[in-house]
């Protein structure tokens, strides 16, 4: 439930003006997998720094993993 609420909030909050996230344009441009893997690495390395283990970093990491799975599945269907 927490993950679902986090993901829903990312679409409701700061991207609500034009209803599109930059990630969608990056995926459409053929760079989705690398973008997602890069963000997974970023949030994994950031987790636990500065003395706190920020739960939101883990949620972001998982979210980008889900997007990467979607990109992977979409690319399989196109082939």
PDB file of N, CA, C and O in Angstrom, chain B, residues numbered from 101:
ATOM      1  N   UNK B 101       0.826  -1.198   0.000  1.00  0.00           N
ATOM      2  CA  UNK B 101       0.000   0.000   0.000  1.00  0.00           C
ATOM      3  C   UNK B 101       0.865   1.255   0.000  1.00  0.00           C
ATOM      4  O   UNK B 101       0.574   2.212  -0.717  1.00  0.00           O
ATOM      5  N   UNK B 102       1.927   1.254   0.800  1.00  0.00           N
ATOM      6  CA  UNK B 102       2.795   2.431   0.865  1.00  0.00           C
ATOM      7  C   UNK B 102       3.415   2.735  -0.496  1.00  0.00           C
ATOM      8  O   UNK B 102       3.496   3.895  -0.899  1.00  0.00           O
ATOM      9  N   UNK B 103       3.851   1.694  -1.204  1.00  0.00           N
ATOM     10  CA  UNK B 103       4.463   1.895  -2.516  1.00  0.00           C
ATOM     11  C   UNK B 103       3.445   2.467  -3.501  1.00  0.00           C
ATOM     12  O   UNK B 103       3.749   3.399  -4.246  1.00  0.00           O
ATOM     13  N   UNK B 104       2.257   1.914  -3.499  1.00  0.00           N
ATOM     14  CA  UNK B 104       1.205   2.402  -4.388  1.00  0.00           C
ATOM     15  C   UNK B 104       0.881   3.870  -4.103  1.00  0.00           C
ATOM     16  O   UNK B 104       0.721   4.663  -5.031  1.00  0.00           O
ATOM     17  N   UNK B 105       0.785   4.224  -2.844  1.00  0.00           N
ATOM     18  CA  UNK B 105       0.515   5.620  -2.475  1.00  0.00           C
ATOM     19  C   UNK B 105       1.648   6.535  -2.925  1.00  0.00           C
ATOM     20  O   UNK B 105       1.402   7.638  -3.411  1.00  0.00           O
ATOM     21  N   UNK B 106       2.896   6.076  -2.763  1.00  0.00           N
ATOM     22  CA  UNK B 106       4.040   6.879  -3.204  1.00  0.00           C
ATOM     23  C   UNK B 106       3.976   7.111  -4.714  1.00  0.00           C
ATOM     24  O   UNK B 106       4.112   8.242  -5.180  1.00  0.00           O
ATOM     25  N   UNK B 107       3.770   6.036  -5.471  1.00  0.00           N
ATOM     26  CA  UNK B 107       3.733   6.157  -6.933  1.00  0.00           C
ATOM     27  C   UNK B 107       2.593   7.070  -7.360  1.00  0.00           C
ATOM     28  O   UNK B 107       2.784   7.947  -8.203  1.00  0.00           O
ATOM     29  N   UNK B 108       1.415   6.876  -6.791  1.00  0.00           N
ATOM     30  CA  UNK B 108       0.280   7.749  -7.117  1.00  0.00           C
ATOM     31  C   UNK B 108       0.605   9.209  -6.822  1.00  0.00           C
ATOM     32  O   UNK B 108       0.230  10.097  -7.588  1.00  0.00           O
ATOM     33  N   UNK B 109       1.296   9.458  -5.721  1.00  0.00           N
ATOM     34  CA  UNK B 109       1.611  10.845  -5.356  1.00  0.00           C
ATOM     35  C   UNK B 109       2.567  11.492  -6.348  1.00  0.00           C
ATOM     36  O   UNK B 109       2.514  12.705  -6.554  1.00  0.00           O
ATOM     37  N   UNK B 110       3.447  10.697  -6.970  1.00  0.00           N
ATOM     38  CA  UNK B 110       4.380  11.290  -7.937  1.00  0.00           C
ATOM     39  C   UNK B 110       3.643  11.769  -9.180  1.00  0.00           C
ATOM     40  O   UNK B 110       4.072  12.719  -9.835  1.00  0.00           O
ATOM     41  N   UNK B 111       2.547  11.119  -9.500  1.00  0.00           N
ATOM     42  CA  UNK B 111       1.774  11.534 -10.669  1.00  0.00           C
ATOM     43  C   UNK B 111       0.796  12.653 -10.324  1.00  0.00           C
ATOM     44  O   UNK B 111       0.404  13.426 -11.198  1.00  0.00           O
ATOM     45  N   UNK B 112       0.406  12.742  -9.072  1.00  0.00           N
ATOM     46  CA  UNK B 112      -0.557  13.759  -8.660  1.00  0.00           C
ATOM     47  C   UNK B 112       0.090  15.091  -8.311  1.00  0.00           C
ATOM     48  O   UNK B 112      -0.529  16.140  -8.485  1.00  0.00           O
ATOM     49  N   UNK B 113       1.316  15.064  -7.826  1.00  0.00           N
ATOM     50  CA  UNK B 113       1.934  16.277  -7.296  1.00  0.00           C
ATOM     51  C   UNK B 113       2.566  17.146  -8.376  1.00  0.00           C
ATOM     52  O   UNK B 113       1.882  17.933  -9.031  1.00  0.00           O
ATOM     53  N   UNK B 114       3.857  17.000  -8.555  1.00  0.00           N
ATOM     54  CA  UNK B 114       4.621  17.962  -9.337  1.00  0.00           C
ATOM     55  C   UNK B 114       4.512  17.795 -10.843  1.00  0.00           C
ATOM     56  O   UNK B 114       5.093  18.599 -11.572  1.00  0.00           O
ATOM     57  N   UNK B 115       3.804  16.803 -11.345  1.00  0.00           N
ATOM     58  CA  UNK B 115       3.681  16.650 -12.792  1.00  0.00           C
ATOM     59  C   UNK B 115       2.257  16.897 -13.276  1.00  0.00           C
ATOM     60  O   UNK B 115       1.930  16.590 -14.422  1.00  0.00           O
ATOM     61  N   UNK B 116       1.421  17.440 -12.427  1.00  0.00           N
ATOM     62  CA  UNK B 116       0.006  17.534 -12.771  1.00  0.00           C
ATOM     63  C   UNK B 116      -0.314  18.638 -13.772  1.00  0.00           C
ATOM     64  O   UNK B 116      -1.425  18.675 -14.303  1.00  0.00           O
ATOM     65  N   UNK B 117       0.624  19.532 -14.044  1.00  0.00           N
ATOM     66  CA  UNK B 117       0.325  20.644 -14.945  1.00  0.00           C
ATOM     67  C   UNK B 117       0.046  20.178 -16.368  1.00  0.00           C
ATOM     68  O   UNK B 117      -0.949  20.586 -16.966  1.00  0.00           O
ATOM     69  N   UNK B 118       0.915  19.325 -16.920  1.00  0.00           N
ATOM     70  CA  UNK B 118       0.688  18.896 -18.300  1.00  0.00           C
ATOM     71  C   UNK B 118       0.408  17.398 -18.417  1.00  0.00           C
ATOM     72  O   UNK B 118       0.283  16.879 -19.526  1.00  0.00           O
ATOM     73  N   UNK B 119       0.311  16.701 -17.288  1.00  0.00           N
ATOM     74  CA  UNK B 119      -0.051  15.282 -17.224  1.00  0.00           C
ATOM     75  C   UNK B 119       1.012  14.339 -17.784  1.00  0.00           C
ATOM     76  O   UNK B 119       0.765  13.137 -17.886  1.00  0.00           O
ATOM     77  N   UNK B 120       2.173  14.846 -18.146  1.00  0.00           N
ATOM     78  CA  UNK B 120       3.252  13.997 -18.644  1.00  0.00           C
ATOM     79  C   UNK B 120       4.476  14.146 -17.759  1.00  0.00           C
ATOM     80  O   UNK B 120       4.797  15.245 -17.307  1.00  0.00           O
ATOM     81  N   UNK B 121       5.152  13.042 -17.517  1.00  0.00           N
ATOM     82  CA  UNK B 121       6.399  13.087 -16.772  1.00  0.00           C
ATOM     83  C   UNK B 121       7.553  13.050 -17.770  1.00  0.00           C
ATOM     84  O   UNK B 121       7.431  12.484 -18.856  1.00  0.00           O
ATOM     85  N   UNK B 122       8.651  13.648 -17.394  1.00  0.00           N
ATOM     86  CA  UNK B 122       9.838  13.632 -18.254  1.00  0.00           C
ATOM     87  C   UNK B 122      10.238  12.201 -18.577  1.00  0.00           C
ATOM     88  O   UNK B 122      10.743  11.927 -19.666  1.00  0.00           O
ATOM     89  N   UNK B 123      10.020  11.293 -17.647  1.00  0.00           N
ATOM     90  CA  UNK B 123      10.363   9.886 -17.864  1.00  0.00           C
ATOM     91  C   UNK B 123       9.671   9.334 -19.101  1.00  0.00           C
ATOM     92  O   UNK B 123      10.259   8.537 -19.833  1.00  0.00           O
ATOM     93  N   UNK B 124       8.445   9.741 -19.344  1.00  0.00           N
ATOM     94  CA  UNK B 124       7.708   9.260 -20.511  1.00  0.00           C
ATOM     95  C   UNK B 124       8.377   9.697 -21.807  1.00  0.00           C
ATOM     96  O   UNK B 124       8.446   8.920 -22.759  1.00  0.00           O
ATOM     97  N   UNK B 125       8.866  10.923 -21.853  1.00  0.00           N
ATOM     98  CA  UNK B 125       9.555  11.412 -23.041  1.00  0.00           C
ATOM     99  C   UNK B 125      10.887  10.690 -23.232  1.00  0.00           C
ATOM    100  O   UNK B 125      11.287  10.400 -24.360  1.00  0.00           O
ATOM    101  N   UNK B 126      11.565  10.405 -22.132  1.00  0.00           N
ATOM    102  CA  UNK B 126      12.846   9.694 -22.186  1.00  0.00           C
ATOM    103  C   UNK B 126      12.625   8.272 -22.695  1.00  0.00           C
ATOM    104  O   UNK B 126      13.395   7.786 -23.524  1.00  0.00           O
ATOM    105  N   UNK B 127      11.600   7.613 -22.217  1.00  0.00           N
ATOM    106  CA  UNK B 127      11.277   6.260 -22.679  1.00  0.00           C
ATOM    107  C   UNK B 127      10.907   6.283 -24.152  1.00  0.00           C
ATOM    108  O   UNK B 127      11.387   5.454 -24.925  1.00  0.00           O
ATOM    109  N   UNK B 128      10.058   7.224 -24.550  1.00  0.00           N
ATOM    110  CA  UNK B 128       9.655   7.336 -25.952  1.00  0.00           C
ATOM    111  C   UNK B 128      10.848   7.598 -26.865  1.00  0.00           C
ATOM    112  O   UNK B 128      10.834   7.216 -28.035  1.00  0.00           O
ATOM    113  N   UNK B 129      11.879   8.250 -26.332  1.00  0.00           N
ATOM    114  CA  UNK B 129      13.091   8.523 -27.099  1.00  0.00           C
ATOM    115  C   UNK B 129      14.054   7.350 -27.147  1.00  0.00           C
ATOM    116  O   UNK B 129      15.122   7.446 -27.752  1.00  0.00           O
ATOM    117  N   UNK B 130      13.686   6.242 -26.514  1.00  0.00           N
ATOM    118  CA  UNK B 130      14.506   5.040 -26.562  1.00  0.00           C
ATOM    119  C   UNK B 130      15.584   4.948 -25.500  1.00  0.00           C
ATOM    120  O   UNK B 130      16.486   4.116 -25.598  1.00  0.00           O
ATOM    121  N   UNK B 131      15.497   5.798 -24.483  1.00  0.00           N
ATOM    122  CA  UNK B 131      16.535   5.829 -23.449  1.00  0.00           C
ATOM    123  C   UNK B 131      16.016   5.398 -22.078  1.00  0.00           C
ATOM    124  O   UNK B 131      16.669   5.640 -21.063  1.00  0.00           O
ATOM    125  N   UNK B 132      14.862   4.770 -22.046  1.00  0.00           N
ATOM    126  CA  UNK B 132      14.210   4.449 -20.779  1.00  0.00           C
ATOM    127  C   UNK B 132      14.984   3.510 -19.883  1.00  0.00           C
ATOM    128  O   UNK B 132      15.090   3.745 -18.679  1.00  0.00           O
ATOM    129  N   UNK B 133      15.529   2.442 -20.457  1.00  0.00           N
ATOM    130  CA  UNK B 133      16.230   1.460 -19.629  1.00  0.00           C
ATOM    131  C   UNK B 133      17.438   2.077 -18.928  1.00  0.00           C
ATOM    132  O   UNK B 133      17.599   1.924 -17.717  1.00  0.00           O
ATOM    133  N   UNK B 134      18.278   2.767 -19.677  1.00  0.00           N
ATOM    134  CA  UNK B 134      19.458   3.394 -19.085  1.00  0.00           C
ATOM    135  C   UNK B 134      19.096   4.451 -18.058  1.00  0.00           C
ATOM    136  O   UNK B 134      19.745   4.568 -17.019  1.00  0.00           O
ATOM    137  N   UNK B 135      18.055   5.219 -18.354  1.00  0.00           N
ATOM    138  CA  UNK B 135      17.594   6.249 -17.424  1.00  0.00           C
ATOM    139  C   UNK B 135      17.153   5.625 -16.102  1.00  0.00           C
ATOM    140  O   UNK B 135      17.521   6.096 -15.025  1.00  0.00           O
ATOM    141  N   UNK B 136      16.363   4.564 -16.201  1.00  0.00           N
ATOM    142  CA  UNK B 136      15.861   3.913 -14.983  1.00  0.00           C
ATOM    143  C   UNK B 136      16.991   3.268 -14.190  1.00  0.00           C
ATOM    144  O   UNK B 136      17.049   3.412 -12.969  1.00  0.00           O
ATOM    145  N   UNK B 137      17.886   2.562 -14.870  1.00  0.00           N
ATOM    146  CA  UNK B 137      18.999   1.913 -14.174  1.00  0.00           C
ATOM    147  C   UNK B 137      19.880   2.968 -13.506  1.00  0.00           C
ATOM    148  O   UNK B 137      20.341   2.770 -12.382  1.00  0.00           O
ATOM    149  N   UNK B 138      20.114   4.080 -14.188  1.00  0.00           N
ATOM    150  CA  UNK B 138      20.896   5.168 -13.598  1.00  0.00           C
ATOM    151  C   UNK B 138      20.254   5.715 -12.336  1.00  0.00           C
ATOM    152  O   UNK B 138      20.942   5.987 -11.351  1.00  0.00           O
ATOM    153  N   UNK B 139      18.943   5.875 -12.363  1.00  0.00           N
ATOM    154  CA  UNK B 139      18.239   6.371 -11.176  1.00  0.00           C
ATOM    155  C   UNK B 139      18.214   5.336 -10.056  1.00  0.00           C
ATOM    156  O   UNK B 139      18.285   5.696  -8.881  1.00  0.00           O
ATOM    157  N   UNK B 140      18.114   4.061 -10.405  1.00  0.00           N
ATOM    158  CA  UNK B 140      18.186   3.013  -9.388  1.00  0.00           C
ATOM    159  C   UNK B 140      19.534   3.083  -8.679  1.00  0.00           C
ATOM    160  O   UNK B 140      19.599   3.023  -7.451  1.00  0.00           O
ATOM    161  N   UNK B 141      20.610   3.209  -9.456  1.00  0.00           N
ATOM    162  CA  UNK B 141      21.950   3.312  -8.865  1.00  0.00           C
ATOM    163  C   UNK B 141      22.079   4.557  -7.994  1.00  0.00           C
ATOM    164  O   UNK B 141      22.659   4.511  -6.909  1.00  0.00           O
ATOM    165  N   UNK B 142      21.531   5.668  -8.482  1.00  0.00           N
ATOM    166  CA  UNK B 142      21.610   6.920  -7.723  1.00  0.00           C
ATOM    167  C   UNK B 142      20.949   6.783  -6.355  1.00  0.00           C
ATOM    168  O   UNK B 142      21.545   7.129  -5.335  1.00  0.00           O
ATOM    169  N   UNK B 143      19.722   6.279  -6.336  1.00  0.00           N
ATOM    170  CA  UNK B 143      19.006   6.183  -5.067  1.00  0.00           C
ATOM    171  C   UNK B 143      19.577   5.088  -4.169  1.00  0.00           C
ATOM    172  O   UNK B 143      19.514   5.205  -2.945  1.00  0.00           O
ATOM    173  N   UNK B 144      20.131   4.031  -4.753  1.00  0.00           N
ATOM    174  CA  UNK B 144      20.773   2.987  -3.946  1.00  0.00           C
ATOM    175  C   UNK B 144      22.019   3.531  -3.259  1.00  0.00           C
ATOM    176  O   UNK B 144      22.266   3.232  -2.091  1.00  0.00           O
ATOM    177  N   UNK B 145      22.799   4.325  -3.973  1.00  0.00           N
ATOM    178  CA  UNK B 145      24.007   4.904  -3.386  1.00  0.00           C
ATOM    179  C   UNK B 145      23.673   5.992  -2.370  1.00  0.00           C
ATOM    180  O   UNK B 145      24.412   6.189  -1.406  1.00  0.00           O
ATOM    181  N   UNK B 146      22.589   6.683  -2.578  1.00  0.00           N
ATOM    182  CA  UNK B 146      22.194   7.767  -1.686  1.00  0.00           C
ATOM    183  C   UNK B 146      21.614   7.251  -0.367  1.00  0.00           C
ATOM    184  O   UNK B 146      21.697   7.917   0.664  1.00  0.00           O
ATOM    185  N   UNK B 147      21.027   6.056  -0.420  1.00  0.00           N
ATOM    186  CA  UNK B 147      20.366   5.495   0.759  1.00  0.00           C
ATOM    187  C   UNK B 147      21.367   5.324   1.900  1.00  0.00           C
ATOM    188  O   UNK B 147      22.429   4.726   1.728  1.00  0.00           O
ATOM    189  N   UNK B 148      21.014   5.852   3.052  1.00  0.00           N
ATOM    190  CA  UNK B 148      21.826   5.704   4.244  1.00  0.00           C
ATOM    191  C   UNK B 148      22.927   6.731   4.410  1.00  0.00           C
ATOM    192  O   UNK B 148      23.620   6.733   5.428  1.00  0.00           O
ATOM    193  N   UNK B 149      23.098   7.593   3.444  1.00  0.00           N
ATOM    194  CA  UNK B 149      24.105   8.644   3.581  1.00  0.00           C
ATOM    195  C   UNK B 149      23.594   9.710   4.541  1.00  0.00           C
ATOM    196  O   UNK B 149      22.393   9.831   4.784  1.00  0.00           O
ATOM    197  N   UNK B 150      24.503  10.452   5.061  1.00  0.00           N
ATOM    198  CA  UNK B 150      24.177  11.538   5.990  1.00  0.00           C
ATOM    199  C   UNK B 150      23.489  11.019   7.248  1.00  0.00           C
ATOM    200  O   UNK B 150      22.732  11.743   7.894  1.00  0.00           O
ATOM    201  N   UNK B 151      23.759   9.757   7.592  1.00  0.00           N
ATOM    202  CA  UNK B 151      23.289   9.224   8.859  1.00  0.00           C
ATOM    203  C   UNK B 151      21.846   8.770   8.927  1.00  0.00           C
ATOM    204  O   UNK B 151      21.430   8.208   9.940  1.00  0.00           O
ATOM    205  N   UNK B 152      21.068   8.996   7.876  1.00  0.00           N
ATOM    206  CA  UNK B 152      19.683   8.526   7.944  1.00  0.00           C
ATOM    207  C   UNK B 152      19.393   7.597   6.774  1.00  0.00           C
ATOM    208  O   UNK B 152      19.943   7.750   5.683  1.00  0.00           O
ATOM    209  N   UNK B 153      18.532   6.650   7.021  1.00  0.00           N
ATOM    210  CA  UNK B 153      18.112   5.726   5.976  1.00  0.00           C
ATOM    211  C   UNK B 153      16.726   6.165   5.523  1.00  0.00           C
ATOM    212  O   UNK B 153      15.701   5.732   6.048  1.00  0.00           O
ATOM    213  N   UNK B 154      16.743   7.042   4.528  1.00  0.00           N
ATOM    214  CA  UNK B 154      15.530   7.673   4.046  1.00  0.00           C
ATOM    215  C   UNK B 154      14.671   6.668   3.277  1.00  0.00           C
ATOM    216  O   UNK B 154      15.055   6.200   2.205  1.00  0.00           O
ATOM    217  N   UNK B 155      13.542   6.354   3.823  1.00  0.00           N
ATOM    218  CA  UNK B 155      12.623   5.383   3.222  1.00  0.00           C
ATOM    219  C   UNK B 155      12.178   5.815   1.828  1.00  0.00           C
ATOM    220  O   UNK B 155      11.945   4.969   0.965  1.00  0.00           O
ATOM    221  N   UNK B 156      12.060   7.104   1.603  1.00  0.00           N
ATOM    222  CA  UNK B 156      11.613   7.573   0.287  1.00  0.00           C
ATOM    223  C   UNK B 156      12.633   7.230  -0.798  1.00  0.00           C
ATOM    224  O   UNK B 156      12.256   7.039  -1.955  1.00  0.00           O
ATOM    225  N   UNK B 157      13.924   7.149  -0.442  1.00  0.00           N
ATOM    226  CA  UNK B 157      14.918   6.724  -1.428  1.00  0.00           C
ATOM    227  C   UNK B 157      14.657   5.285  -1.876  1.00  0.00           C
ATOM    228  O   UNK B 157      14.813   4.963  -3.054  1.00  0.00           O
ATOM    229  N   UNK B 158      14.265   4.429  -0.948  1.00  0.00           N
ATOM    230  CA  UNK B 158      13.944   3.045  -1.305  1.00  0.00           C
ATOM    231  C   UNK B 158      12.690   2.974  -2.174  1.00  0.00           C
ATOM    232  O   UNK B 158      12.622   2.183  -3.114  1.00  0.00           O
ATOM    233  N   UNK B 159      11.708   3.800  -1.856  1.00  0.00           N
ATOM    234  CA  UNK B 159      10.490   3.823  -2.670  1.00  0.00           C
ATOM    235  C   UNK B 159      10.800   4.292  -4.085  1.00  0.00           C
ATOM    236  O   UNK B 159      10.263   3.744  -5.048  1.00  0.00           O
ATOM    237  N   UNK B 160      11.653   5.295  -4.224  1.00  0.00           N
ATOM    238  CA  UNK B 160      12.048   5.782  -5.547  1.00  0.00           C
ATOM    239  C   UNK B 160      12.799   4.702  -6.314  1.00  0.00           C
ATOM    240  O   UNK B 160      12.570   4.505  -7.507  1.00  0.00           O
ATOM    241  N   UNK B 161      13.691   4.007  -5.630  1.00  0.00           N
ATOM    242  CA  UNK B 161      14.456   2.925  -6.238  1.00  0.00           C
ATOM    243  C   UNK B 161      13.511   1.847  -6.786  1.00  0.00           C
ATOM    244  O   UNK B 161      13.668   1.393  -7.919  1.00  0.00           O
ATOM    245  N   UNK B 162      12.543   1.451  -5.980  1.00  0.00           N
ATOM    246  CA  UNK B 162      11.574   0.439  -6.404  1.00  0.00           C
ATOM    247  C   UNK B 162      10.727   0.954  -7.566  1.00  0.00           C
ATOM    248  O   UNK B 162      10.455   0.217  -8.514  1.00  0.00           O
ATOM    249  N   UNK B 163      10.314   2.205  -7.493  1.00  0.00           N
ATOM    250  CA  UNK B 163       9.501   2.796  -8.556  1.00  0.00           C
ATOM    251  C   UNK B 163      10.243   2.750  -9.890  1.00  0.00           C
ATOM    252  O   UNK B 163       9.668   2.365 -10.908  1.00  0.00           O
ATOM    253  N   UNK B 164      11.523   3.145  -9.887  1.00  0.00           N
ATOM    254  CA  UNK B 164      12.296   3.088 -11.128  1.00  0.00           C
ATOM    255  C   UNK B 164      12.497   1.649 -11.589  1.00  0.00           C
ATOM    256  O   UNK B 164      12.586   1.396 -12.791  1.00  0.00           O
ATOM    257  N   UNK B 165      12.569   0.703 -10.657  1.00  0.00           N
ATOM    258  CA  UNK B 165      12.642  -0.706 -11.028  1.00  0.00           C
ATOM    259  C   UNK B 165      11.379  -1.163 -11.741  1.00  0.00           C
ATOM    260  O   UNK B 165      11.445  -1.905 -12.721  1.00  0.00           O
ATOM    261  N   UNK B 166      10.242  -0.725 -11.252  1.00  0.00           N
ATOM    262  CA  UNK B 166       8.962  -1.062 -11.889  1.00  0.00           C
ATOM    263  C   UNK B 166       8.888  -0.456 -13.287  1.00  0.00           C
ATOM    264  O   UNK B 166       8.440  -1.111 -14.228  1.00  0.00           O
ATOM    265  N   UNK B 167       9.326   0.787 -13.420  1.00  0.00           N
ATOM    266  CA  UNK B 167       9.329   1.425 -14.740  1.00  0.00           C
ATOM    267  C   UNK B 167      10.267   0.672 -15.678  1.00  0.00           C
ATOM    268  O   UNK B 167       9.933   0.467 -16.845  1.00  0.00           O
ATOM    269  N   UNK B 168      11.445   0.253 -15.184  1.00  0.00           N
ATOM    270  CA  UNK B 168      12.396  -0.505 -16.003  1.00  0.00           C
ATOM    271  C   UNK B 168      11.775  -1.825 -16.465  1.00  0.00           C
ATOM    272  O   UNK B 168      11.969  -2.232 -17.610  1.00  0.00           O
ATOM    273  N   UNK B 169      11.038  -2.487 -15.589  1.00  0.00           N
ATOM    274  CA  UNK B 169      10.341  -3.715 -15.981  1.00  0.00           C
ATOM    275  C   UNK B 169       9.326  -3.440 -17.086  1.00  0.00           C
ATOM    276  O   UNK B 169       9.197  -4.225 -18.025  1.00  0.00           O
ATOM    277  N   UNK B 170       8.615  -2.336 -16.972  1.00  0.00           N
ATOM    278  CA  UNK B 170       7.647  -1.950 -18.002  1.00  0.00           C
ATOM    279  C   UNK B 170       8.351  -1.705 -19.340  1.00  0.00           C
ATOM    280  O   UNK B 170       7.887  -2.160 -20.385  1.00  0.00           O
ATOM    281  N   UNK B 171       9.465  -0.990 -19.298  1.00  0.00           N
ATOM    282  CA  UNK B 171      10.233  -0.719 -20.523  1.00  0.00           C
ATOM    283  C   UNK B 171      10.698  -2.037 -21.133  1.00  0.00           C
ATOM    284  O   UNK B 171      10.590  -2.232 -22.344  1.00  0.00           O
ATOM    285  N   UNK B 172      11.211  -2.933 -20.310  1.00  0.00           N
ATOM    286  CA  UNK B 172      11.682  -4.234 -20.777  1.00  0.00           C
ATOM    287  C   UNK B 172      10.560  -5.010 -21.455  1.00  0.00           C
ATOM    288  O   UNK B 172      10.750  -5.565 -22.537  1.00  0.00           O
ATOM    289  N   UNK B 173       9.405  -5.049 -20.828  1.00  0.00           N
ATOM    290  CA  UNK B 173       8.264  -5.777 -21.381  1.00  0.00           C
ATOM    291  C   UNK B 173       7.780  -5.135 -22.677  1.00  0.00           C
ATOM    292  O   UNK B 173       7.448  -5.836 -23.632  1.00  0.00           O
ATOM    293  N   UNK B 174       7.741  -3.822 -22.712  1.00  0.00           N
ATOM    294  CA  UNK B 174       7.306  -3.103 -23.910  1.00  0.00           C
ATOM    295  C   UNK B 174       8.246  -3.379 -25.075  1.00  0.00           C
ATOM    296  O   UNK B 174       7.794  -3.564 -26.205  1.00  0.00           O
ATOM    297  N   UNK B 175       9.548  -3.408 -24.811  1.00  0.00           N
ATOM    298  CA  UNK B 175      10.522  -3.681 -25.870  1.00  0.00           C
ATOM    299  C   UNK B 175      10.381  -5.104 -26.397  1.00  0.00           C
ATOM    300  O   UNK B 175      10.575  -5.339 -27.590  1.00  0.00           O
ATOM    301  N   UNK B 176      10.045  -6.059 -25.527  1.00  0.00           N
ATOM    302  CA  UNK B 176       9.834  -7.443 -25.967  1.00  0.00           C
ATOM    303  C   UNK B 176       8.648  -7.529 -26.917  1.00  0.00           C
ATOM    304  O   UNK B 176       8.702  -8.234 -27.925  1.00  0.00           O
ATOM    305  N   UNK B 177       7.584  -6.814 -26.596  1.00  0.00           N
ATOM    306  CA  UNK B 177       6.367  -6.840 -27.406  1.00  0.00           C
ATOM    307  C   UNK B 177       6.624  -6.237 -28.782  1.00  0.00           C
ATOM    308  O   UNK B 177       6.069  -6.708 -29.774  1.00  0.00           O
ATOM    309  N   UNK B 178       7.455  -5.205 -28.855  1.00  0.00           N
ATOM    310  CA  UNK B 178       7.737  -4.531 -30.127  1.00  0.00           C
ATOM    311  C   UNK B 178       8.536  -5.406 -31.083  1.00  0.00           C
ATOM    312  O   UNK B 178       8.467  -5.225 -32.298  1.00  0.00           O
ATOM    313  N   UNK B 179       9.304  -6.365 -30.532  1.00  0.00           N
ATOM    314  CA  UNK B 179      10.171  -7.207 -31.382  1.00  0.00           C
ATOM    315  C   UNK B 179       9.434  -8.285 -32.059  1.00  0.00           C
ATOM    316  O   UNK B 179      10.028  -9.067 -32.801  1.00  0.00           O
TER     317      UNK B 179
END
